[in-house]
Amino acid sequence: MKKDKLFSEFPPVSTEQWEEVIMADLKGGDYEKKLVWKTIEGIDVRPYYRAEDIKDLNLAPTTKKDNNWDIRQDIFESDIKVANQIAIEGLKRGVNSLGFDVTKVKTMEDMKTLLNGINPTEIKLNFKTNICYRDFLLLFIDYLKSSNYDLQKVYGSLNYDPLIYALYKGEFGCQEEEMFERLASLLTIVKENIPNFDTITVNGHVFNNAGASIVQELAYTLSAANEYLANLTSKGIPAHSVGYRMMFSFATGSNYFMEIAKIRAARILWKKIMQEYNPKCDSAYDVFIATESSFYNKTIYDPYVNMLRTTTETMSSAIAGADSISVYPFDCAFKEGDDFSNRIASNQQILLKEESYLDKVIDPSAGSYYIENLTSSIASAAWDIFKQIEEKGGFLKAIKEGYIQAEIETNAFKRAKDVAIRKTSILGTNQYPNLNEEMSSKVETLCHGITNGKGEIKTLNCNRLSEPFEELRMEVEKSSHKPKVFLLTFGNLAMRKARAGFATNLFGIAGYEIIDNLGFASAEQGAKAALDSKAEIVVLCSSDEEYADLVAGVMPILKGKVNHIVVAGNPVEQIENFRAQGITDFISVKTNALEALQSYNKTLLK
């Protein structure tokens, strides 16, 4: 029995026909400016894609056998007993991969305490921040042997990454040759004892948290991985042995579809790199990709919004086929995660697996016109950067010269500026703040990431995007006086309400007290009410056409008695005249919100 195709009764519509309709709707508007999204990565994203847009793409099918991923919980607590307790609670909630800070694990008793109640053949173990990974690894292997575990069934990773470690500390900790000798030694120990353990973790998330673009994060991660690969193969270690025991760690941010494309592009480019080394085993191509929530976009204010951020970030990772996902607790920006926030973090993954079934389909975005084009664009742009670094002598030379750090700083500056002018919105921080929220008393550990230090390697500067705005609001909370903003609304109902809303949103960012009004019958009435409120800032909210009369009516009453008299809007033709009458400021969508509020704080806080 022949089956008709779905919607076969509808005639096909050509791209030319679509474009004709779009141009008619634009009514002469600029197609590129209005409809083409130019990302900070330098990628032009068109308003729509069709089947013809993927016919010439080199679509590489995934080699993954399933879309299952490890539900990983990273435990930042260095106290051994406390870390074990947190881990046990996580396992009860469905976690099946653990990340431990093992700085204080020095003896067999320490190891037994840390892993008490944890079976290394059932739970993946990932170890980080150890001073000497070789000593720790040998201790761990002795523990496994003395406990009679099957070493072939032990999976996990060491977070050994001296190249990116140098971007934290400003130094390698040893001579370059010794650095790669140590790594070769670790690989040999692992191969001979726990062969399924990843030895090298390339911490690409560090670039993300320093403000790198998605393309930069991918390119620099691949470049660092290639540096390890080139040096280790030159020492006689087979390429497949290195590739099989290498893990990429990416941070996943809020750019949903771009993050999906980034992880898919990583697998394509890694295969391209690995092919140059002619590995003897195809396992070299199957790099293990771990993701974690980006710290860069997390906020102190309105912290529950972080749950929304981590949910979409986790979805991006799962849909893209990440092998391991670690979700940060929603309160990670200002305190250590507690039982509640850790439980929410693990439950997000469990819900996406058990109720949304995101683990049931391999590469579900394959064939999507949009995502396939994004994947191709990101792969192409990252490959260009990768080649530039190779032409400069490779990753090691590039970070010693500060080239990569400078490129990331430039991009981070652009991103910070976009937040300052509110081109990029951070919900609850630089847009739509909770006016009644106070967080200063809840901050336990204000983590600023890493900052530039002195050493042979220039370190990266890692600060969250929201920090400048949070500092503004913290200043107000800790001040003995909260500035008052009086909204003098007058005239056209729609315009005064819109501009009052804009002013509330702007000054609410700093936590100022906002005094709104329903509207005044006259300018004089509004001015007198403003004086009675004892507000330091009076914002005139009306239409451009009515501002001339409003300014003329209020200035004789307010001038010299109020710190700041502000016009909401940008009445270009009248600005000079209004300033002459005593208007101090103008606020509009063109206002640099951060600089403006910093200026107000400087003059108003006691």
C-alpha positions in Angstrom: 0.0 0.0 0.0 1.4 3.3 -1.1 1.6 6.0 1.6 1.2 9.6 0.7 3.8 12.0 2.0 2.7 14.3 4.8 1.5 17.7 3.5 1.8 16.5 -0.1 -1.3 18.5 -1.0 0.6 21.7 -0.5 2.7 23.0 -3.4 6.4 23.5 -2.8 7.6 27.0 -2.1 11.0 28.1 -3.5 13.6 30.1 -1.7 13.0 32.9 -4.3 9.4 33.1 -3.3 10.2 33.2 0.4 12.7 36.0 -0.3 10.1 38.0 -2.3 7.7 37.9 0.7 10.4 38.9 3.1 11.5 41.8 1.1 7.9 43.0 0.8 7.5 42.8 4.5 10.8 44.7 5.1 9.4 47.6 3.0 12.8 48.7 1.9 14.6 47.9 5.2 18.1 46.6 5.2 17.9 42.7 5.0 21.4 42.2 6.6 20.9 44.6 9.5 17.3 43.5 10.4 17.4 39.8 9.8 21.0 38.5 9.8 22.3 37.8 13.3 26.0 38.6 13.6 27.4 36.6 16.5 30.3 37.7 18.6 32.2 34.8 17.1 32.0 36.5 13.7 29.4 34.1 12.3 26.5 35.4 10.2 23.3 33.5 11.1 20.6 33.8 8.5 16.9 34.1 9.4 16.0 30.7 8.0 17.7 27.6 6.5 16.4 25.1 4.0 17.4 21.6 2.7 19.5 23.2 0.0 21.7 24.8 2.7 23.1 21.5 3.9 23.5 19.7 0.6 27.1 20.8 0.2 28.1 20.4 3.9 30.4 17.6 4.9 28.0 16.1 7.5 30.0 13.7 9.6 27.8 11.0 11.2 28.5 10.4 14.9 30.3 7.3 15.9 28.6 7.2 19.3 26.7 4.0 20.1 24.1 5.7 22.4 23.4 9.1 23.9 23.7 8.1 27.5 25.8 10.4 29.7 27.4 10.3 33.1 25.6 12.4 35.7 28.6 13.9 37.4 28.8 15.9 40.6 32.0 17.9 41.2 32.8 18.2 44.9 34.9 21.2 45.7 35.2 20.5 49.4 38.8 19.5 50.2 38.0 18.2 53.7 38.2 14.4 53.1 35.4 13.3 55.5 33.0 16.1 54.4 33.7 15.3 50.7 32.9 11.7 51.2 29.6 12.6 52.9 28.6 14.9 50.1 29.5 12.1 47.6 27.4 9.5 49.3 24.4 11.8 49.3 25.0 12.5 45.6 25.0 8.8 44.9 21.7 8.3 46.7 20.2 10.9 44.3 21.3 9.2 41.1 24.8 10.6 40.5 27.1 8.0 38.9 30.3 10.1 38.4 32.2 12.0 41.1 34.8 14.7 40.9 37.0 15.1 44.0 39.5 17.7 45.1 42.2 15.4 46.4 44.7 18.0 47.5 44.7 16.5 51.1 44.8 12.9 50.1 48.3 11.8 51.1 48.0 8.3 52.8 46.1 5.1 52.4 43.9 6.0 55.3 43.0 9.3 53.5 42.1 7.3 50.4 40.0 4.9 52.4 38.2 7.7 54.1 37.5 9.5 50.8 36.2 6.4 49.0 34.4 4.9 52.0 31.1 3.4 50.7 32.0 4.1 47.0 32.7 1.3 44.6 35.3 2.4 41.9 34.1 -0.3 39.5 30.5 1.1 39.6 31.1 4.8 40.0 33.4 6.9 37.8 36.0 8.7 39.8 37.6 12.0 38.6 40.5 13.5 40.6 41.7 17.1 40.4 43.9 19.7 42.0 46.6 17.3 43.3 50.1 18.6 43.8 51.7 15.4 42.6 49.5 13.4 40.3 52.0 10.6 40.0 52.2 9.9 43.7 48.4 10.1 44.0 47.9 7.8 41.1 50.2 5.2 42.5 48.4 5.5 45.9 45.0 5.0 44.2 46.2 1.9 42.3 47.5 0.4 45.5 44.2 1.1 47.1 42.4 -0.7 44.2 44.7 -3.7 44.4 44.5 -4.0 48.2 40.7 -3.9 48.0 40.7 -6.6 45.2 38.8 -4.4 42.7 38.9 -5.5 39.0 41.2 -2.8 37.6 39.8 -3.4 34.1 36.4 -2.0 35.3 37.7 1.2 36.8 36.8 4.3 34.8 37.4 7.9 35.5 40.0 10.6 35.0 42.9 12.6 36.2 42.7 16.4 35.7 46.3 16.6 34.6 46.6 19.6 32.4 49.9 21.5 32.9 49.4 23.8 29.9 46.1 25.2 31.0 47.2 25.0 34.6 49.8 27.6 33.7 47.0 30.0 32.7 45.9 29.8 36.3 49.2 30.1 38.1 51.5 31.9 35.6 54.0 29.0 35.6 54.3 25.4 34.6 55.7 24.2 37.9 58.6 22.4 36.1 60.7 22.6 33.0 58.9 22.0 29.7 60.6 18.8 28.9 60.0 17.5 32.4 56.3 18.4 32.1 55.8 16.1 29.1 58.0 13.4 30.7 55.7 13.4 33.7 52.7 13.1 31.4 54.3 10.2 29.5 55.0 8.5 32.8 51.4 8.9 33.9 50.1 7.4 30.6 52.4 4.4 31.0 51.2 3.8 34.6 47.6 4.1 33.6 48.0 1.8 30.6 49.6 -0.9 32.6 47.2 -0.8 35.6 43.9 1.0 35.0 43.7 1.1 31.2 40.3 2.7 31.0 41.2 5.7 33.0 41.6 9.1 31.2 44.9 10.7 32.0 44.8 14.0 30.3 41.9 16.5 30.8 42.1 19.5 28.5 40.2 22.1 30.5 38.6 24.2 27.7 36.1 25.5 30.2 38.8 27.8 31.5 38.7 29.7 28.2 34.9 30.0 28.5 35.0 31.4 32.0 37.6 34.0 31.0 35.2 35.4 28.4 36.3 33.5 25.2 33.8 33.1 22.4 32.5 29.6 21.6 34.8 29.5 18.6 37.8 30.5 20.7 37.0 28.0 23.4 36.9 25.2 20.8 40.0 26.3 18.9 42.2 26.7 22.0 41.0 23.4 23.5 42.0 21.6 20.3 45.2 23.5 20.1 46.2 22.4 23.6 45.2 18.9 22.9 47.3 18.9 19.8 50.3 20.2 21.8 50.0 17.2 24.1 49.6 14.8 21.2 52.6 16.1 19.2 54.9 16.0 22.2 53.8 12.6 23.5 53.9 10.9 20.1 57.4 12.3 19.6 58.4 10.3 22.7 57.2 7.1 21.1 53.7 6.9 22.7 51.2 5.8 20.0 48.7 8.4 18.9 45.7 6.1 19.7 47.0 5.5 23.2 47.1 9.3 23.8 43.7 9.9 22.2 42.0 7.1 24.0 43.1 8.6 27.4 42.3 12.2 26.6 39.2 14.1 27.8 37.9 17.5 26.7 36.2 19.6 29.4 34.0 22.4 27.9 31.8 24.9 29.7 28.3 25.2 28.4 26.7 28.7 28.4 23.3 30.1 27.6 23.7 30.3 23.8 21.6 27.2 23.4 21.9 26.2 19.7 25.5 27.5 19.4 26.6 25.3 22.3 25.0 22.2 20.7 26.9 23.0 17.5 30.2 23.6 19.4 30.2 20.1 20.9 29.3 18.5 17.6 32.0 20.5 15.9 34.6 19.4 18.5 34.2 15.8 17.4 34.5 16.7 13.7 37.7 18.7 14.2 39.3 16.2 16.6 38.9 13.5 14.0 40.5 15.8 11.5 43.5 16.4 13.8 43.9 12.8 14.8 43.9 11.6 11.2 47.3 13.5 10.7 48.8 11.1 13.3 47.6 7.9 11.5 46.5 6.1 14.7 46.5 2.3 14.6 43.1 2.1 16.4 39.8 3.9 15.7 39.3 4.4 19.5 41.7 7.4 19.1 38.9 9.3 17.3 36.3 8.9 20.0 37.3 11.6 22.4 35.5 11.7 25.7 33.7 15.1 26.1 32.7 16.3 29.5 30.8 19.5 30.0 30.1 21.7 33.0 27.9 24.7 33.6 29.6 28.0 32.7 30.5 30.0 35.7 30.8 33.1 33.6 27.1 33.8 33.3 26.0 32.9 36.8 24.6 35.6 39.1 24.2 36.5 42.8 21.0 38.4 42.4 17.9 36.5 41.4 19.9 33.3 41.8 17.0 31.0 41.0 17.3 32.2 37.4 20.6 30.2 37.5 18.4 27.1 37.5 16.9 28.1 34.2 20.4 28.8 32.8 21.8 25.4 33.9 18.7 23.6 32.6 19.1 24.9 29.0 22.9 24.4 29.3 22.4 20.8 30.3 20.0 20.3 27.4 22.5 21.7 25.0 25.1 19.2 26.3 22.8 16.2 26.2 21.4 17.0 22.7 25.0 17.5 21.4 26.1 14.1 22.8 28.3 15.0 25.7 29.7 11.9 27.6 29.6 13.5 31.0 27.7 16.5 32.4 28.3 18.4 35.6 25.7 21.0 36.7 26.7 23.7 39.1 24.4 24.4 42.1 22.3 27.5 41.4 23.9 29.4 44.4 27.5 28.7 43.3 28.3 32.4 42.7 28.1 33.3 46.3 28.4 30.2 48.5 29.3 26.5 48.6 26.5 24.4 47.3 24.3 22.9 50.2 22.2 19.8 50.2 19.3 21.6 48.5 21.2 23.3 45.7 23.2 20.1 45.1 20.0 18.1 44.9 18.5 20.5 42.4 21.6 20.3 40.3 21.6 16.5 40.0 17.8 16.3 39.7 18.0 18.6 36.6 20.0 15.9 34.8 17.8 13.0 36.1 14.6 14.7 34.9 16.1 15.3 31.4 17.0 11.6 31.3 14.1 9.9 33.0 11.2 12.2 32.0 12.4 14.0 28.8 14.3 10.9 27.4 17.1 13.0 26.0 19.4 9.9 26.3 17.3 7.8 23.9 18.2 9.3 20.5 21.7 9.5 19.2 22.6 12.9 17.8 19.0 14.2 17.7 19.9 17.4 16.0 21.5 15.7 13.0 19.9 16.8 9.8 18.6 20.1 11.3 19.2 22.7 8.6 20.0 25.3 11.2 22.2 23.3 13.6 24.1 21.6 10.8 24.9 25.0 9.4 25.9 26.3 12.8 28.1 23.2 13.3 29.8 23.8 10.0 30.3 27.5 10.6 31.8 27.0 14.1 34.0 24.2 12.9 35.3 26.3 10.0 35.9 29.4 12.2 37.6 27.3 14.9 39.8 25.5 12.4 41.0 28.9 11.1 42.1 29.9 14.6 43.7 26.5 15.2 45.8 26.9 12.0 46.8 30.4 13.1 48.1 29.1 16.4 50.0 26.2 14.6 51.6 28.7 12.3 52.8 30.6 15.4 54.5 27.5 16.7 51.7 25.8 18.6 49.7 26.3 21.8 52.7 26.3 24.2 54.5 29.1 22.3 51.2 31.1 21.9 50.6 31.2 25.6 54.2 32.0 26.4 53.9 35.0 24.1 50.5 36.0 25.6 48.8 35.7 22.2 45.9 33.5 23.3 45.4 35.5 26.5 45.3 38.8 24.6 42.7 37.4 22.1 40.5 36.2 25.0 40.8 39.6 26.8 39.7 41.4 23.6 36.6 39.2 23.3 35.9 39.5 27.1 36.0 43.3 26.8 33.4 43.2 24.0 31.1 40.9 26.0 31.4 43.1 29.1 30.6 46.2 27.1 27.5 44.6 25.7 26.4 43.8 29.2 27.1 47.4 30.4 25.0 48.9 27.6 22.5 46.1 28.0 22.8 44.9 24.5 23.2 41.5 26.3 20.6 41.0 29.0 21.3 39.2 32.3 17.9 38.6 33.8 17.6 39.9 37.3 20.9 41.8 37.1 21.1 44.3 34.3 17.5 43.8 33.3 14.3 43.3 35.3 15.8 43.3 38.8 13.8 42.2 41.8 13.5 45.6 43.6 12.9 44.0 47.0 15.8 41.6 46.9 18.8 42.0 49.2 21.7 39.5 48.9 24.7 41.1 50.8 23.9 39.1 54.0 23.7 35.8 52.0 27.1 36.0 50.4 29.4 33.6 52.0 32.2 33.2 49.5 32.3 35.8 46.7 34.3 34.0 44.1 35.9 36.1 41.4 37.6 33.3 39.5 41.2 33.9 38.6 42.9 37.2 38.0 46.1 38.3 36.3 49.2 37.4 38.3 52.9 37.6 37.8 54.9 34.8 36.2 56.4 33.5 33.1 52.9 32.9 31.7 50.3 35.7 31.7 47.3 34.3 33.5 43.7 34.7 32.3 41.3 37.1 34.0 38.2 35.2 34.9 35.3 37.2 36.3 31.6 36.6 36.0 29.8 38.9 33.5 27.4 40.2 36.2 30.1 41.2 38.8 30.2 44.9 38.0 26.5 45.3 38.4 26.5 43.2 41.5 29.2 45.4 43.1 27.0 48.4 42.4 24.0 47.0 44.2 26.1 45.6 47.0 27.4 49.2 47.6 23.9 50.4 47.9 22.9 47.6 50.3 25.9 48.2 52.5 25.4 52.0 52.5 23.8 53.8 55.3 21.5 55.4 52.8 19.4 54.1 49.9 19.0 56.7 47.2 15.4 57.6 46.2 14.2 57.9 42.6 10.9 59.9 42.0 9.2 59.2 38.7 7.4 62.4 37.7 4.9 61.1 35.2 3.0 63.5 33.0 1.0 63.7 29.8 0.6 61.0 27.2 -0.4 57.8 29.1 1.4 55.3 26.9 4.6 57.2 26.8 4.8 58.1 30.5 4.1 54.5 31.5 6.7 53.2 29.1 9.4 55.6 30.2 8.5 55.1 33.9 9.0 51.4 33.3 12.3 52.0 31.6 13.5 54.2 34.5 12.4 51.7 37.1 14.3 49.0 35.4 17.5 51.1 35.1 17.6 52.5 38.6 16.3 49.2 40.1 19.5 47.6 38.8 21.4 49.4 41.6 18.8 48.7 44.2 17.5 52.3 44.5 14.1 53.0 46.0 11.7 53.7 43.2 8.7 56.0 43.9 6.2 55.6 41.0 3.1 57.7 40.4 -0.1 57.5 38.4 0.5 60.8 36.7 0.2 64.5 37.6 -2.3 67.0 36.2 0.4 69.7 36.0 4.1 70.0 36.0 4.0 72.2 39.1 2.0 69.6 41.0 4.5 66.9 40.1 7.5 69.0 41.0 6.1 69.8 44.5 5.4 66.1 45.1 8.9 65.3 44.1 10.3 67.8 46.6 8.0 66.3 49.4 9.4 62.8 48.6 13.0 64.0 49.4 14.2 62.0 46.4 17.8 62.6 45.2 16.8 61.7 41.6 13.7 63.0 39.8 13.0 61.4 36.5 10.7 63.2 34.1 8.6 60.7 32.2 6.5 62.0 29.3 6.5 62.2 25.5 9.1 64.1 23.5 6.4 66.5 22.3 5.4 67.4 25.9 8.9 67.6 27.4 9.4 71.3 26.5 6.4 72.4 28.6 7.2 69.9 31.4 10.8 71.0 31.8 9.8 74.6 31.8 7.2 73.9 34.5 9.3 71.9 36.9 12.7 73.5 36.7 11.9 76.7 38.6 10.8 74.5 41.5 13.4 71.7 41.4 16.5 73.4 40.2 19.2 73.6 43.0 17.0 71.5 45.3 17.5 68.0 43.7 20.8 66.3 43.0 19.8 64.9 39.6 16.9 65.9 37.4 16.7 63.4 34.6 14.8 63.2 31.3 13.7 59.7 30.3 14.3 59.6 26.6 16.7 61.0 24.0 15.0 64.2 22.6 18.1 65.1 20.5 16.9 68.4 19.2 16.1 69.7 22.7 19.0 68.3 24.8 21.1 71.5 24.6 18.2 73.7 25.6 17.2 71.4 28.5 20.7 71.3 29.9 20.7 75.1 29.8 17.6 75.0 32.0 19.2 72.7 34.5 18.5 69.1 33.4 21.4 67.0 34.5 21.0 63.7 32.7 19.2 61.9 30.0 18.5 58.1 30.0 17.6 56.0 27.0 18.5 52.6 25.4 21.8 54.3 24.3 22.8 54.9 27.9 25.7 52.9 29.3 23.8 51.6 32.3 26.9 50.5 34.2 28.8 53.8 33.8 25.7 55.9 34.6 24.9 54.0 37.8 28.5 54.0 38.9 28.4 57.8 38.6 25.2 58.0 40.6 26.6 55.8 43.4 29.7 58.0 43.6 27.6 61.1 44.2 24.8 59.7 46.3 26.0 57.0 48.6 27.1 57.9 52.1 
